[in-house]
Amino acid sequence: MTVADQQHTPAEEPRIHSQQLGGHWVAWVGEPDGRTARGWTVVGETREQAEARARARLDRPAPVGDRQP
């Protein structure tokens, strides 16, 4: 995957979903129906922290085992 493949236009901007689970929040990039689109979730103490971590994770390359052909 090239850097150009990872860039998003405003119309294609991924949607960050989040949910409180017990005493923490999880966030993920989701499909329109809410399913996980990229196969990962991040955890935060607050909703804002979890969503910020998910946005930051979008900018990192996928781990080797998760890369699509």
TORTIPA-894119 format. One record per residue (C-alpha): z, x, y; residue in one letter. Coordinates in steps of 0.5 Angstrom, whole numbers, plus 500, padded with zeros to 3 digits. Each point is the difference from the previous one (the first is absolute). Layout:
# residues N
ZXYA
...
This chain:
# residues 69
500500500M
498503507T
504499506V
494495503A
502496493D
507499502Q
499498508Q
500493501H
497496506T
504495503P
497494496A
502504494E
507502502E
504499493P
506495501R
507503499I
504495496H
508500499S
505497496Q
508501500Q
503502494L
507500499G
503505506G
493503501H
493498502W
493502496V
494500504A
493501497W
492499502V
498494497G
494495499E
499494503P
504496495D
506505501G
499504493R
500508501T
494503502A
501507498R
505500495G
506503504W
506497504T
505504504V
507498502V
504500506G
507498503E
497495505T
493496500R
498505505E
501506497Q
497498493A
494497504E
499507504A
501504494R
494496497A
496501506R
501507499A
498500493R
493497502L
499507503D
501504494R
495502495P
502496493A
503504495P
495503495V
501495494G
499494505D
494503503R
494495499Q
493503498P
